[in-house]
Amino acid sequence: MAVRVTPRSPRLQLDPPRDGKLIVRVNAPPAEGAANKAVCKLLAKRFGIAPSRTRIVRGDSARDKLVALEGVSLEDAERVIEELTS
């Protein structure tokens, strides 16, 4: 899943996709992997999986990332994204 991360946001939240990327806002700083951990934790909670089943595949130190969500079907991912846009 392609995501765009905004670190040091006032709140944790997922926003509807923009330019094909899910917008993820986390309050953690982008230092020492804190923002990446927060992204994985937030996505895991929203998609109903354990945080250990999420991982950053590409973009470890960039705002644009590719995140793998193990155990989440395409239909489930589309449903969650659809809920964000409603």
C-alpha positions in Angstrom: 0.0 0.0 0.0 1.4 3.4 -1.0 1.3 6.0 1.8 2.3 9.6 2.3 3.4 10.2 5.9 3.1 13.5 7.8 5.2 13.3 11.0 4.8 15.5 14.0 1.1 16.0 13.3 -1.1 17.2 16.1 -3.1 13.9 16.0 -3.0 10.3 14.6 -5.2 9.8 11.7 -5.7 8.4 8.2 -6.9 10.7 5.5 -8.4 9.8 2.1 -5.9 9.0 -0.6 -4.4 11.8 -2.7 -2.4 11.2 -5.8 -2.9 7.4 -5.2 -1.4 7.5 -1.7 -3.1 7.0 1.6 -2.3 10.0 3.8 -1.1 8.9 7.3 -0.6 11.5 10.0 1.4 10.6 13.1 2.6 12.6 16.0 5.9 10.9 16.3 9.1 12.7 15.0 10.9 11.4 11.9 13.9 10.4 14.0 15.3 7.0 14.8 12.3 5.2 13.1 9.7 6.6 15.5 7.4 7.8 12.7 7.7 4.5 10.9 6.7 2.6 14.0 3.8 4.9 14.5 2.7 4.4 10.9 2.8 0.6 11.2 0.9 0.8 14.5 -1.8 3.1 13.2 -2.3 1.0 10.0 -2.4 -2.2 12.0 -5.0 -0.9 14.3 -7.2 0.5 11.4 -6.9 -2.7 9.3 -7.4 -5.0 12.3 -4.0 -6.8 12.3 -1.1 -7.1 14.7 1.6 -4.4 14.3 4.1 -7.1 13.7 2.2 -7.9 10.4 3.0 -4.5 8.9 6.4 -3.5 7.5 7.9 -0.7 5.5 8.9 -2.2 2.2 10.3 1.0 0.6 10.9 4.5 1.6 12.2 4.0 5.1 13.6 7.5 5.4 11.2 9.2 3.0 7.6 10.7 3.3 6.4 8.4 0.5 6.5 4.8 1.6 5.3 1.4 0.4 3.9 -0.6 3.3 3.1 -4.3 3.4 0.0 -5.4 5.4 0.1 -9.2 5.9 -3.3 -10.8 6.1 -5.3 -8.0 4.6 -7.2 -8.8 1.5 -7.6 -6.4 -1.4 -11.3 -6.2 -0.7 -10.7 -5.3 3.0 -8.2 -2.6 2.1 -10.6 -1.1 -0.5 -13.4 -1.2 2.1 -11.3 0.7 4.7 -10.2 3.3 2.1 -13.8 3.7 0.9 -14.8 4.4 4.6 -12.2 7.2 4.7 -13.7 8.9 1.6 -17.3 8.7 2.8 
